[in-house]
């Protein structure tokens, strides 16, 4: 459409010029006209001929001047024999045609410009026409270039094109097939494309398209944008708030970047020499490996670095068990103590029932004044460790009743050493104070008190009654006290017994010693035949003895012995003699073993004397029993019964006829009235006595 309109305008101009010529000739007047014979915008290929055509008509001797921009490059008078005036630097290129047109011979690139032709005829005035000449080359060998990489965060990145030859009329830029227009991020400049503030999204394939009226070329280039490392993502696997000594884990560090960032690890500010991967493996980790681990990422192209740290908490459980105790301070104050040794970190310990503000780590003590409400009260120590929670209980209590114990030994100098033990169950442990009589006992040559005060050792050469005195021990702690007296006794035996075997050849003798008895040894004595001895022909017995003789000696710690080689057909008697060095105590009871034996003479005499006495005693006992029975029967016979109301009658008694009572010797009453017994004749052992009725007396009896 545009070309058609342009052609219409050009023909209109020609037609108008012809009409004016004929009109002027008819008026006998001359007029100068000039116009373009073709388009005013002319494109030409460098090295070829091109003409800016001007169809001239009008008066002769018209001067023609061509201007290149504002500079005249050719002057000539039409139909003149004089050559055109063309500057030397243009003579090889410019040439004026007879009609005034301007021809370019092998037009160079530098002749692209606006050209104006002016035709002047004296008396007819001046006429002009303007042309635009564009000289192009064929575009060849287009390439794109830039710096090596675009870097994210920099100000700009420029892509430029170059070509072996060619004149570009239009350039178009594309990224990944999408046309780029100048905006806030892209700027299309001469022979270049500028990316303002490049980022990673600008990476891709870029293309430039160059065109002119005679050729077109494209060039491609892949652009990479360097970026990162971004903020690293540092994690532990398995992800836990803390780890126990001996666990295995790994640390991973990742971050976006191009090229891919390299990774190094540091622990405690020191770079780990063999850690260049994204994953750091830690096996059998120890508490010394807990702390700050840093992941260091480096972009080797941009030299940009990023660091990210993580703190690994590696803990170790406390060793052993939680232990609680309470101690006495000056026998007035209680010191509660809680201990859980080891562990990383140390366990936090506290006694909430005693204090809400005090606590300690690993080993904690709390002192409080002893009060009655603490006696028997259970106090809990709470222990808190990141890997474990625990608690233990402790109860302070006063001393309880106890029984002192006495132990006797003999030292190298044959001295009797008597040790008295006074131990009362108490928490904290009771402190024992000692006294003899009314005087306190102190450490010395004769008396030694143990470090824990629970033992008093008395060193003596021998044991006499004057030495066996009363000792007193008092066990006390802040919660109370208990007092006991110990009266040392001479050597003595209690609870003596024997246990023979089924065959009667072995017997085990056992005995006990009173708790406060001073004993250093025992003599085992026997009465009876000697024990059997082995011979080549069998066993035989030796002579017997009617006296006790010592057959064994044993120290004071022994409480049982076995006697072997007994003759089951013989009778033996055993006893134990307690001793304190050379001082002997009362023998134990006698234990007999064996078959029965005949009566001795004294025994027979005793039996003979005892038989008559026994018979007399039995006779007296029988008489006493008979007398008691007889008296009981007399009382039962005198029982009177009331007369029935239904048979109520008057009874007449004659008081004058009643015989006097005849008292029997011994204060006994007269015989009873046998008629009242209502016995049958067969039941009566003797004839009934005569009965004289008394004078009648009216008696009223009410039942």
C-alpha positions as CSV (number, residue, x, y, z in Angstrom):
1,X,0.0,0.0,0.0
2,X,2.8,2.4,0.9
3,X,4.6,1.8,-2.4
4,X,1.4,2.4,-4.3
5,X,0.9,5.7,-2.6
6,X,4.5,6.7,-3.2
7,X,4.1,5.9,-6.9
8,X,0.9,7.9,-7.1
9,X,2.5,10.9,-5.6
10,X,5.4,10.6,-8.0
11,X,3.1,10.4,-11.1
12,X,1.1,13.3,-9.7
13,X,4.1,15.5,-9.6
14,X,5.1,14.6,-13.2
15,X,1.6,15.3,-14.4
16,X,1.5,18.6,-12.6
17,X,4.8,19.6,-14.2
18,X,3.6,18.7,-17.7
19,X,0.4,20.7,-17.2
20,X,2.4,23.7,-16.0
21,X,4.8,23.5,-19.0
22,X,2.1,23.6,-21.5
23,X,0.3,26.4,-19.7
24,X,3.5,28.5,-19.5
25,X,4.3,27.9,-23.2
26,X,1.0,29.1,-24.1
27,X,1.6,32.2,-22.2
28,X,5.1,32.5,-23.8
29,X,6.7,32.2,-20.2
30,X,9.6,29.8,-19.2
31,X,9.6,27.9,-15.8
32,X,12.3,25.6,-14.2
33,X,11.1,22.3,-12.7
34,X,13.2,19.5,-10.9
35,X,12.1,16.2,-9.3
36,X,13.2,12.7,-8.5
37,X,12.8,10.2,-11.2
38,X,12.6,7.4,-8.6
39,X,12.4,6.9,-4.8
40,X,14.0,9.6,-2.8
41,X,15.3,6.9,-0.4
42,X,17.8,4.7,-2.2
43,X,19.5,1.6,-0.8
44,X,22.6,0.4,-2.5
45,X,25.2,-2.4,-2.0
46,X,28.7,-1.1,-1.5
47,X,30.8,-1.6,-4.6
48,X,28.0,-1.3,-7.1
49,X,26.8,1.7,-9.2
50,X,23.8,3.6,-8.1
51,X,22.1,6.8,-9.6
52,X,20.1,9.5,-8.0
53,X,17.9,10.2,-11.0
54,X,16.5,13.7,-11.7
55,X,14.4,14.0,-14.9
56,X,15.2,17.5,-16.0
57,X,12.9,19.7,-18.2
58,X,12.9,23.5,-18.8
59,X,15.2,26.1,-20.1
60,X,18.8,25.3,-21.1
61,X,21.9,26.5,-19.4
62,X,20.6,25.5,-16.1
63,X,23.2,25.0,-13.4
64,X,23.1,21.8,-11.2
65,X,24.6,21.6,-7.8
66,X,24.6,18.3,-5.7
67,X,25.1,18.5,-2.0
68,X,26.2,15.7,0.3
69,X,24.6,16.9,3.5
70,X,25.6,20.5,3.5
71,X,28.7,20.1,1.4
72,X,28.6,20.5,-2.4
73,X,30.2,17.6,-4.1
74,X,29.4,18.3,-7.8
75,X,28.6,21.4,-9.9
76,X,27.7,21.5,-13.6
77,X,25.8,23.4,-16.2
78,X,23.6,21.3,-18.2
79,X,24.6,20.9,-21.9
80,X,27.9,22.7,-21.1
81,X,31.0,21.3,-22.6
82,X,32.9,22.1,-19.4
83,X,33.3,19.0,-17.2
84,X,31.5,19.0,-13.8
85,X,33.4,20.4,-10.9
86,X,33.8,17.5,-8.5
87,X,36.3,17.5,-5.6
88,X,39.3,15.3,-6.0
89,X,38.3,13.0,-3.2
90,X,35.0,12.3,-5.0
91,X,36.0,12.2,-8.6
92,X,36.4,8.4,-8.6
93,X,33.0,7.9,-7.2
94,X,30.7,10.8,-8.4
95,X,29.5,11.5,-11.9
96,X,26.8,13.9,-13.1
97,X,24.6,12.6,-15.9
98,X,23.5,14.9,-18.9
99,X,20.1,15.3,-17.3
100,X,21.7,16.3,-14.0
101,X,21.3,13.0,-12.2
102,X,24.1,11.9,-9.9
103,X,25.7,8.5,-10.4
104,X,27.9,6.7,-7.8
105,X,30.5,4.4,-9.3
106,X,31.3,1.5,-7.1
107,X,29.8,3.3,-4.2
108,X,31.8,3.0,-1.0
109,X,30.2,2.5,2.4
110,X,31.1,6.1,3.4
111,X,28.7,7.6,0.9
112,X,25.6,6.9,2.9
113,X,24.1,10.4,3.4
114,X,21.3,12.8,2.5
115,X,21.9,14.3,-1.0
116,X,20.2,17.5,-2.3
117,X,20.2,18.7,-5.9
118,X,19.6,22.4,-6.7
119,X,18.9,23.6,-10.3
120,X,19.1,27.3,-11.0
121,X,18.3,29.2,-14.2
122,X,18.8,32.9,-14.2
123,X,15.4,34.6,-14.4
124,X,13.5,31.3,-13.6
125,X,14.6,30.9,-10.0
126,X,15.8,27.7,-8.1
127,X,14.4,24.3,-7.8
128,X,15.6,21.4,-5.6
129,X,15.1,17.8,-4.7
130,X,16.4,15.7,-1.8
131,X,17.5,12.0,-1.7
132,X,18.7,9.7,1.0
133,X,21.3,7.2,0.0
134,X,22.1,4.2,2.3
135,X,25.0,2.1,1.3
136,X,25.1,-1.5,2.8
137,X,27.4,-4.4,2.8
138,X,26.4,-8.0,2.9
139,X,26.5,-9.2,6.5
140,X,28.9,-12.0,7.1
141,X,30.4,-14.0,10.0
142,X,28.5,-12.6,13.0
143,X,29.7,-13.7,16.4
144,X,28.7,-12.9,20.0
145,X,31.2,-12.2,22.8
146,X,31.1,-11.2,26.4
147,X,33.1,-11.5,29.6
148,X,33.6,-15.2,30.7
149,X,30.6,-15.3,33.1
150,X,27.8,-13.2,34.3
151,X,28.0,-12.8,38.1
152,X,24.8,-12.4,40.2
153,X,24.7,-9.2,42.1
154,X,27.1,-7.2,39.9
155,X,25.9,-4.0,38.1
156,X,25.8,-5.1,34.5
157,X,26.7,-7.8,32.0
158,X,27.2,-6.9,28.3
159,X,26.8,-9.1,25.3
160,X,28.4,-7.7,22.1
161,X,28.4,-8.9,18.5
162,X,31.0,-8.6,15.8
163,X,31.0,-9.4,12.1
164,X,33.5,-9.8,9.4
165,X,31.6,-7.2,7.2
166,X,28.2,-5.8,6.8
167,X,26.1,-2.8,7.7
168,X,23.3,-3.5,10.1
169,X,20.0,-1.8,9.6
170,X,18.1,-3.7,12.3
171,X,19.3,-5.8,15.3
172,X,17.0,-7.9,17.5
173,X,18.0,-9.8,20.7
174,X,16.4,-13.0,22.0
175,X,16.8,-15.1,25.2
176,X,15.6,-18.7,25.1
177,X,13.5,-17.7,22.0
178,X,11.8,-14.7,23.6
179,X,12.5,-11.2,22.1
180,X,14.2,-8.8,24.4
181,X,13.0,-5.2,24.6
182,X,14.7,-2.4,26.3
183,X,13.4,-2.1,29.9
184,X,14.6,-1.8,33.4
185,X,16.5,-5.1,33.2
186,X,17.8,-5.1,29.6
187,X,19.3,-2.3,27.5
188,X,19.8,-2.8,23.8
189,X,22.6,-0.6,22.7
190,X,24.7,-0.3,19.5
191,X,26.2,-3.7,18.7
192,X,25.5,-4.9,22.3
193,X,22.9,-6.0,24.8
194,X,23.4,-4.9,28.4
195,X,21.8,-7.0,31.3
196,X,21.4,-4.7,34.3
197,X,21.8,-6.4,37.7
198,X,22.2,-10.0,36.3
199,X,20.8,-12.8,38.3
200,X,20.6,-16.6,38.0
201,X,17.4,-16.4,36.0
202,X,19.3,-14.7,33.2
203,X,21.2,-17.8,32.4
204,X,20.3,-19.3,29.0
205,X,20.8,-19.1,25.3
206,X,21.0,-15.6,23.8
207,X,20.6,-14.8,20.1
208,X,21.1,-11.7,18.0
209,X,19.5,-11.2,14.6
210,X,21.1,-8.6,12.2
211,X,19.4,-7.5,9.0
212,X,19.7,-5.0,6.1
213,X,17.8,-4.7,2.8
214,X,20.3,-7.1,1.2
215,X,21.2,-9.7,3.9
216,X,20.5,-11.1,7.4
217,X,22.6,-13.1,9.9
218,X,22.1,-14.5,13.4
219,X,24.5,-15.5,16.2
220,X,23.9,-17.6,19.4
221,X,25.7,-17.8,22.7
222,X,25.0,-19.6,26.0
223,X,25.3,-17.4,29.0
224,X,26.0,-18.8,32.5
225,X,25.4,-16.7,35.6
226,X,27.7,-17.3,38.5
227,X,25.9,-17.2,41.9
228,X,26.1,-18.5,45.4
229,X,26.8,-20.1,47.6
230,X,23.4,-19.3,49.1
231,X,22.7,-19.7,52.8
232,X,23.8,-23.2,53.6
233,X,21.5,-25.9,55.0
234,X,23.4,-27.6,57.7
235,X,21.8,-30.7,59.4
236,X,22.7,-33.6,61.6
237,X,21.5,-37.1,60.9
238,X,19.8,-38.5,62.9
239,X,18.5,-35.1,64.0
240,X,18.5,-35.0,67.8
241,X,18.8,-32.2,70.3
242,X,21.7,-34.1,72.0
243,X,23.8,-37.3,71.5
244,X,25.2,-39.8,74.0
245,X,28.8,-40.7,74.1
246,X,29.4,-43.7,71.7
247,X,26.7,-42.7,69.2
248,X,27.4,-42.3,65.5
249,X,26.1,-39.5,63.3
250,X,26.7,-37.4,60.2
251,X,26.6,-33.7,59.3
252,X,25.4,-32.6,55.9
253,X,26.0,-29.2,54.4
254,X,24.3,-28.1,51.2
255,X,23.9,-24.7,49.4
256,X,22.8,-23.6,45.9
257,X,25.5,-22.1,43.7
258,X,27.1,-22.1,40.3
259,X,29.5,-23.6,39.9
260,X,28.8,-26.0,42.8
261,X,30.5,-24.7,45.9
262,X,33.3,-26.7,47.5
263,X,32.9,-27.6,51.2
264,X,35.3,-27.6,54.1
265,X,34.7,-28.4,57.7
266,X,36.1,-26.8,60.9
267,X,35.7,-27.8,64.5
268,X,36.6,-25.5,67.3
269,X,38.1,-23.0,64.9
270,X,40.5,-25.6,63.4
271,X,39.9,-26.8,59.8
272,X,39.6,-30.5,59.6
273,X,42.2,-31.6,57.0
274,X,40.3,-34.6,55.6
275,X,36.9,-33.1,55.3
276,X,36.2,-31.8,51.8
277,X,32.8,-33.4,51.1
278,X,29.3,-32.3,51.8
279,X,28.9,-35.0,54.5
280,X,31.0,-35.3,57.6
281,X,30.7,-38.7,59.3
282,X,31.3,-39.0,63.0
283,X,31.5,-42.5,64.5
284,X,31.6,-43.5,68.1
285,X,31.5,-39.8,69.1
286,X,33.0,-38.8,72.4
287,X,32.3,-35.9,74.7
288,X,35.5,-34.2,73.5
289,X,34.0,-34.1,70.1
290,X,31.0,-32.0,71.2
291,X,31.0,-28.4,70.3
292,X,30.8,-26.0,67.3
293,X,31.1,-27.5,63.8
294,X,31.4,-25.0,60.9
295,X,30.6,-25.7,57.3
296,X,32.6,-23.4,54.9
297,X,31.4,-23.2,51.3
298,X,33.5,-21.5,48.5
299,X,32.6,-20.5,45.0
300,X,35.9,-21.1,43.2
301,X,35.0,-18.7,40.3
302,X,33.7,-15.8,42.2
303,X,35.6,-16.5,45.5
304,X,32.4,-15.9,47.4
305,X,32.2,-17.7,50.7
306,X,29.5,-18.7,53.1
307,X,29.8,-20.2,56.6
308,X,27.2,-22.1,58.7
309,X,27.7,-23.5,62.2
310,X,25.9,-26.1,64.3
311,X,26.5,-27.0,67.9
312,X,26.7,-30.7,68.7
313,X,25.8,-31.6,72.3
314,X,27.5,-34.9,73.2
315,X,26.8,-36.0,76.8
316,X,27.9,-38.9,78.9
317,X,25.7,-40.5,81.5
318,X,26.9,-40.3,85.1
319,X,28.7,-43.4,86.3
320,X,27.3,-45.6,89.0
321,X,24.2,-44.9,90.9
322,X,22.8,-41.8,92.6
323,X,23.8,-41.9,96.3
324,X,22.2,-40.1,99.2
325,X,23.4,-39.7,102.8
326,X,23.0,-37.6,105.9
327,X,25.8,-36.8,108.4
328,X,26.0,-35.2,111.7
329,X,27.9,-31.9,112.2
330,X,28.9,-31.3,115.8
331,X,26.1,-33.6,116.8
332,X,23.7,-30.6,116.3
333,X,23.3,-30.0,112.6
334,X,22.3,-32.4,109.8
335,X,24.2,-32.3,106.5
336,X,22.3,-33.9,103.7
337,X,24.5,-35.0,100.9
338,X,23.7,-36.2,97.4
339,X,26.3,-37.4,94.9
340,X,26.1,-38.7,91.3
341,X,29.7,-38.9,90.1
342,X,30.8,-38.5,86.5
343,X,28.8,-37.5,83.5
344,X,29.1,-34.7,81.0
345,X,27.7,-32.3,82.0
346,X,27.4,-33.1,85.7
347,X,23.9,-33.9,87.0
348,X,22.1,-31.1,88.8
349,X,21.2,-32.1,92.3
350,X,18.7,-30.6,94.8
351,X,16.6,-31.3,97.9
352,X,13.3,-29.6,97.1
353,X,11.8,-30.5,100.5
354,X,14.6,-28.6,102.2
355,X,15.3,-25.7,99.9
356,X,13.8,-24.4,96.7
357,X,16.8,-22.2,95.8
358,X,19.8,-24.3,96.5
359,X,21.3,-26.9,94.1
360,X,24.6,-28.2,92.9
361,X,26.3,-30.2,90.2
362,X,27.6,-33.7,90.7
363,X,28.2,-33.4,94.5
364,X,25.8,-31.4,96.6
365,X,25.5,-30.9,100.3
366,X,22.9,-28.9,102.3
367,X,23.1,-28.2,106.0
368,X,20.0,-27.8,108.1
369,X,19.3,-27.5,111.8
370,X,18.1,-30.7,113.3
371,X,14.4,-30.5,114.4
372,X,11.9,-33.0,115.6
373,X,9.9,-32.9,112.4
374,X,13.0,-34.2,110.5
375,X,13.2,-37.3,112.7
376,X,11.8,-40.1,110.5
377,X,11.0,-37.8,107.6
378,X,12.0,-39.0,104.1
379,X,13.9,-36.4,102.1
380,X,14.3,-36.9,98.4
381,X,17.3,-35.8,96.3
382,X,16.3,-35.1,92.7
383,X,19.0,-35.5,90.1
384,X,18.6,-34.1,86.6
385,X,20.8,-35.0,83.7
386,X,20.1,-34.4,80.0
387,X,20.2,-38.2,79.4
388,X,18.6,-39.4,82.6
389,X,16.5,-38.4,85.6
390,X,16.8,-40.1,89.0
391,X,16.1,-39.6,92.6
392,X,17.1,-41.1,96.0
393,X,15.6,-41.0,99.5
394,X,17.3,-40.5,102.8
395,X,15.6,-40.6,106.2
396,X,17.2,-39.1,109.3
397,X,16.4,-41.0,112.5
398,X,17.5,-41.2,116.1
399,X,19.3,-44.2,117.6
400,X,17.1,-47.2,118.4
401,X,17.4,-49.6,121.3
402,X,20.4,-52.0,120.9
403,X,22.1,-54.9,122.7
404,X,25.8,-54.4,123.4
405,X,28.2,-57.3,122.4
406,X,31.4,-58.4,124.0
407,X,34.3,-60.1,122.2
408,X,37.3,-61.5,124.1
409,X,40.8,-62.2,122.6
410,X,44.2,-62.9,123.8
411,X,47.1,-60.9,122.5
412,X,50.8,-62.0,122.1
413,X,51.6,-61.0,125.6
414,X,48.9,-63.2,127.0
415,X,46.7,-60.3,127.9
416,X,43.0,-60.6,127.8
417,X,41.6,-58.0,125.4
418,X,37.9,-57.4,125.8
419,X,36.1,-55.4,123.1
420,X,32.7,-54.0,123.8
421,X,30.6,-53.2,120.7
422,X,27.8,-50.6,121.0
423,X,26.1,-50.1,117.7
424,X,22.7,-48.6,117.4
425,X,20.9,-48.3,114.1
426,X,20.6,-44.6,113.4
427,X,20.9,-42.1,110.5
428,X,23.2,-40.3,110.6
429,X,25.5,-42.9,112.3
430,X,25.4,-42.4,116.1
431,X,28.5,-41.3,117.9
432,X,29.2,-43.4,121.0
433,X,30.5,-42.0,124.2
434,X,32.0,-44.3,126.9
435,X,32.2,-44.2,130.6
436,X,33.2,-46.5,133.4
437,X,31.1,-46.0,136.5
438,X,30.8,-42.2,136.7
439,X,34.0,-41.4,134.9
440,X,34.4,-40.9,131.1
441,X,36.7,-43.3,129.3
442,X,39.4,-41.9,127.2
443,X,42.0,-43.4,124.9
444,X,45.1,-44.7,126.7
445,X,47.0,-47.8,127.4
446,X,44.2,-49.8,129.0
447,X,41.3,-48.4,127.0
448,X,41.3,-47.8,123.2
449,X,38.2,-46.3,121.5
450,X,37.8,-47.1,117.7
451,X,37.8,-44.3,115.1
452,X,34.0,-44.6,114.7
453,X,33.6,-44.7,118.5
454,X,31.5,-47.9,118.4
455,X,34.1,-50.2,120.0
456,X,35.9,-50.0,123.4
457,X,38.9,-52.2,123.7
458,X,40.0,-53.1,127.3
459,X,43.4,-54.6,127.7
460,X,43.9,-56.7,130.9
461,X,46.5,-59.3,132.1
462,X,43.8,-61.4,133.8
463,X,40.2,-61.4,134.7
464,X,39.2,-61.0,138.3
465,X,36.0,-59.9,139.9
466,X,37.5,-56.6,140.8
467,X,38.2,-55.9,137.2
468,X,34.7,-56.8,136.0
469,X,33.0,-53.4,136.4
470,X,30.1,-51.6,134.8
471,X,30.7,-49.7,131.5
472,X,28.2,-47.4,129.9
473,X,27.9,-46.5,126.2
474,X,25.6,-43.7,124.9
475,X,24.8,-43.7,121.2
476,X,23.7,-40.3,120.1
477,X,23.1,-38.2,116.9
478,X,21.2,-34.9,116.3
479,X,17.9,-36.8,116.4
480,X,18.3,-38.4,119.9
481,X,20.3,-40.9,122.0
482,X,20.2,-44.3,123.6
483,X,22.0,-45.4,126.7
484,X,23.1,-48.9,127.7
485,X,25.1,-50.4,130.6
486,X,27.4,-53.3,130.1
487,X,28.4,-55.4,133.2
488,X,31.2,-57.7,132.2
489,X,30.8,-61.2,133.5
490,X,33.2,-64.0,134.2
491,X,33.5,-66.9,131.8
492,X,30.2,-68.8,131.6
493,X,28.1,-71.0,129.3
494,X,24.5,-71.0,128.2
495,X,22.3,-73.2,126.1
496,X,24.5,-76.4,126.2
497,X,23.2,-79.3,124.1
498,X,24.3,-82.3,122.1
499,X,23.3,-84.0,118.9
500,X,24.5,-87.6,118.3
501,X,24.4,-89.3,114.9
502,X,22.2,-92.3,114.3
503,X,24.9,-94.9,115.0
504,X,25.9,-93.2,118.3
505,X,29.5,-92.9,117.2
506,X,29.7,-89.2,116.8
507,X,28.2,-86.4,118.8
508,X,28.1,-82.6,118.1
509,X,28.2,-80.4,121.2
510,X,26.9,-76.9,120.9
511,X,26.7,-74.0,123.4
512,X,26.3,-70.3,123.7
513,X,28.0,-67.7,125.7
514,X,26.2,-64.8,127.4
515,X,26.7,-61.5,125.5
516,X,28.7,-59.9,128.3
517,X,30.7,-62.9,129.4
518,X,34.5,-62.7,129.1
519,X,35.7,-65.9,127.6
520,X,39.0,-66.7,125.9
521,X,38.7,-70.5,125.5
522,X,36.8,-73.7,126.3
523,X,37.8,-77.0,127.7
524,X,35.7,-80.0,126.5
525,X,35.5,-82.6,129.2
526,X,34.3,-86.1,129.1
527,X,33.5,-88.8,131.7
528,X,33.3,-92.4,130.7
529,X,35.4,-94.8,128.8
530,X,38.1,-93.6,126.5
531,X,37.3,-93.1,122.8
532,X,37.8,-96.0,120.4
533,X,41.1,-96.2,118.6
534,X,41.8,-98.0,115.3
535,X,44.1,-101.1,115.3
536,X,45.1,-103.6,112.7
537,X,42.8,-106.1,114.2
538,X,39.8,-103.8,114.5
539,X,38.6,-101.5,117.3
540,X,39.1,-101.9,121.0
541,X,38.2,-100.0,124.1
542,X,40.5,-98.7,126.7
543,X,40.0,-98.3,130.4
544,X,37.2,-96.1,131.7
545,X,37.2,-93.3,134.2
546,X,34.5,-92.1,136.6
547,X,35.9,-88.6,136.6
548,X,35.6,-85.7,134.0
549,X,38.8,-85.2,132.0
550,X,39.6,-82.6,129.4
551,X,39.8,-84.1,125.9
552,X,39.9,-80.9,123.8
553,X,40.8,-77.2,124.0
554,X,39.2,-74.6,121.8
555,X,39.5,-70.8,121.5
556,X,36.8,-68.4,122.7
557,X,35.2,-68.0,119.2
558,X,34.2,-71.7,118.9
559,X,30.6,-72.6,119.6
560,X,30.4,-76.2,118.6
561,X,32.7,-79.3,118.4
562,X,32.3,-82.8,117.1
563,X,33.4,-85.8,119.2
564,X,34.3,-88.9,117.1
565,X,35.0,-92.6,117.8
566,X,32.3,-93.1,120.5
567,X,31.4,-96.6,121.5
568,X,27.6,-96.9,121.0
569,X,27.5,-99.5,123.8
570,X,29.1,-97.3,126.3
571,X,27.8,-94.3,128.3
572,X,29.5,-90.9,128.1
573,X,29.0,-87.6,129.8
574,X,30.2,-84.3,128.4
575,X,30.5,-80.8,129.7
576,X,32.2,-77.5,128.7
577,X,34.4,-75.4,130.9
578,X,34.6,-71.7,129.9
579,X,37.9,-70.0,130.6
580,X,39.4,-66.6,130.6
581,X,43.1,-67.4,130.4
582,X,43.7,-69.5,133.6
583,X,40.4,-68.4,135.2
584,X,37.7,-71.1,134.9
585,X,34.0,-70.4,135.0
586,X,31.1,-72.5,136.0
587,X,30.9,-75.7,134.0
588,X,28.0,-76.2,131.6
589,X,25.3,-78.7,132.1
590,X,26.1,-82.4,131.6
591,X,25.0,-84.1,128.4
592,X,24.8,-87.9,128.6
593,X,24.9,-90.4,125.7
594,X,24.8,-94.1,125.6
595,X,22.7,-97.1,127.1
596,X,21.3,-97.1,130.7
597,X,23.5,-98.3,133.6
598,X,22.8,-100.1,137.0
599,X,22.0,-98.2,140.2
600,X,24.8,-97.3,142.5
601,X,24.7,-98.1,146.2
602,X,23.7,-94.7,147.3
603,X,20.9,-94.8,144.8
604,X,19.7,-98.1,146.1
605,X,19.8,-96.8,149.7
606,X,17.9,-93.7,148.7
607,X,15.2,-95.8,147.0
608,X,14.9,-98.1,150.1
609,X,14.4,-95.1,152.4
610,X,12.0,-93.4,150.0
611,X,9.6,-96.3,149.7
612,X,8.1,-96.3,153.3
613,X,8.0,-92.5,153.2
614,X,6.1,-92.7,150.0
615,X,3.6,-95.2,151.3
616,X,2.9,-93.1,154.5
617,X,2.4,-90.1,152.4
618,X,-0.1,-91.9,150.2
619,X,-2.0,-93.1,153.2
620,X,-2.3,-89.7,154.7
621,X,-3.3,-88.3,151.3
622,X,-6.1,-90.9,151.0
623,X,-7.5,-90.1,154.5
624,X,-7.6,-86.4,153.8
625,X,-9.5,-87.1,150.6
626,X,-12.0,-89.3,152.4
627,X,-12.6,-86.7,155.0
628,X,-13.3,-84.0,152.5
629,X,-15.8,-86.2,150.7
630,X,-17.6,-87.1,153.9
631,X,-18.0,-83.5,154.9
632,X,-19.4,-82.6,151.6
633,X,-22.0,-85.4,151.9
634,X,-23.2,-84.1,155.3
635,X,-23.8,-80.7,154.0
636,X,-25.9,-82.0,151.1
637,X,-28.1,-84.2,153.4
638,X,-29.2,-81.2,155.5
639,X,-30.8,-79.5,152.6
640,X,-34.5,-78.5,153.3
641,X,-37.1,-78.2,150.6
642,X,-40.3,-76.0,150.8
643,X,-43.7,-77.5,151.0
644,X,-45.9,-77.1,148.0
645,X,-48.8,-74.5,148.2
646,X,-51.2,-77.0,146.7
647,X,-50.6,-79.4,149.6
648,X,-50.4,-76.6,152.2
649,X,-51.3,-78.0,155.6
650,X,-50.7,-77.3,159.2
651,X,-47.9,-79.0,161.0
652,X,-48.0,-79.5,164.7
653,X,-44.8,-79.5,166.6
654,X,-44.5,-80.3,170.3
655,X,-41.6,-78.4,171.6
656,X,-41.6,-80.0,175.0
657,X,-41.1,-83.4,173.4
658,X,-38.0,-82.5,171.5
659,X,-35.0,-84.3,172.9
660,X,-31.9,-82.3,173.6
661,X,-29.2,-82.2,171.0
662,X,-26.4,-84.6,171.7
663,X,-23.2,-83.1,170.3
664,X,-20.7,-85.6,169.1
665,X,-17.1,-85.4,169.9
666,X,-15.3,-83.3,167.4
667,X,-18.1,-80.8,167.2
668,X,-20.2,-83.0,164.8
669,X,-24.0,-82.7,164.7
670,X,-26.3,-85.6,165.3
671,X,-27.1,-88.1,162.5
672,X,-29.5,-86.9,159.9
673,X,-33.2,-88.0,159.7
674,X,-33.1,-90.9,157.3
675,X,-36.8,-90.7,156.8
676,X,-36.4,-87.5,155.0
677,X,-34.1,-89.2,152.5
678,X,-37.1,-91.3,151.4
679,X,-35.0,-94.3,150.7
680,X,-36.5,-97.7,150.1
681,X,-35.8,-100.6,152.5
682,X,-33.3,-102.1,150.1
683,X,-31.3,-98.9,150.1
684,X,-30.9,-98.7,153.9
685,X,-27.8,-100.2,155.3
686,X,-29.1,-100.3,158.9
687,X,-32.4,-100.2,160.8
688,X,-34.0,-96.8,161.1
689,X,-34.0,-95.2,164.5
690,X,-37.3,-94.6,166.3
691,X,-39.0,-91.4,165.5
692,X,-40.9,-89.3,168.0
693,X,-43.2,-86.7,166.5
694,X,-42.9,-83.3,168.0
695,X,-45.7,-81.2,169.4
696,X,-48.0,-79.8,166.8
697,X,-47.1,-76.3,165.7
698,X,-49.0,-74.6,162.9
699,X,-46.5,-73.3,160.4
700,X,-47.3,-71.5,157.2
701,X,-44.9,-71.9,154.4
702,X,-45.2,-70.0,151.2
703,X,-43.3,-71.0,148.0
